[in-house]
Amino acid sequence: MSAWGGKSGAEKVLIVLLVLLVLVLAAFALRPQVQDLKVPFEILVPVFAVFSLVHCAYLLGWRHTAAFFAIAAVVSMGAELIGTVTGAIFGEYHYTEVLGPKLFGEVPIVIPLAWFLMLYPSWLIANLMVRGEPVPVSRGFGDLAWRSLLGALVMTAWDLTLDPYMVGFAGAWVWDQPGAYFGIPIQNYVGWVGTSFVVLLLFQAVVGKLQVRPLGSGDRWVIALPLVSYGFQSLGDVLLGHPPETAIVSPFVMGIPLLFAATAFGRGGFSRFAKGEPPIS
């Protein structure tokens, strides 16, 4: 870890902001009921998305961050619009007014932010599980596809406890044809995996040709913050537990990949970061 005094003023601001955002995220995640905080989701989601945006910029730079966010926003919004209008991809559902203003009267504006805020840490976790580094050098299309698929599964694991809560307790959307998993169609999770896979594969294929210009110097504890945020989300799902049966899901579907990633992170040498060289997608 480089000395604090040797960092630029901009990097210090980024690090302080990231730490503050993680603390805020933890405070929200550990509350027994999110609604008790009286913070609407159209404010809550952007606050969490800022963390992923800032951390991505710290690790990869603004160009990669903009590309990641743009791809995630376009693909996820497109999938959601197709889903709500036709019932394809996720199943037949419609959003209520809980998540705020909607685009084209169908999909809340905060939805693309929600996709990105969890896709980014899921991507880092997948990279650590497969290659032992947060941003490994690509070994070809097969490597990109495998890490993208694993990242999509890590992302969808979060939804196994999020969706039952958001539907059954928060009432954020309604399934027109309820399914077998706490009223949620299995097709929904197939759609989550597919959409997440497309986002991650496109991102890695596109940015692989761009020079990385990270805003940070690669301190290991700063790099690890998305693992902390993902862990707090998992713990928050355990505490929320709505329906109560879902409280046992999160420790396994989210906890196991997180533990594997944390173990790989602890063992990783991060040679490029240690040498002061930028990571390469």
Secondary structure, DSSP 8 states (H G I E B T S, - for coil): ---GGGS-HHHHHHHHHHHHHHHHHHHHHTSS-GGGGT--HHHHHHHHHHHHHHHHHHHH-HHHHHHHHHHHHHHHHHHHHHHHHH-TTT-SEEE-STT--EETTTEETTHHHHHHHHHHHHHHHHHHHHHSSSS-----HHHHHHHHHHHHHHHHHHHHHHHHHHHHTS--EEESS-BTBTBB-HHHHHHHHHHHHHHHHHHHHHHTTS----SS---HHHHTHHHHHHHHHHHHHHHH-SSGGGGGTHHHHTHHHHHHHHHHHHH---HHHHTT-----
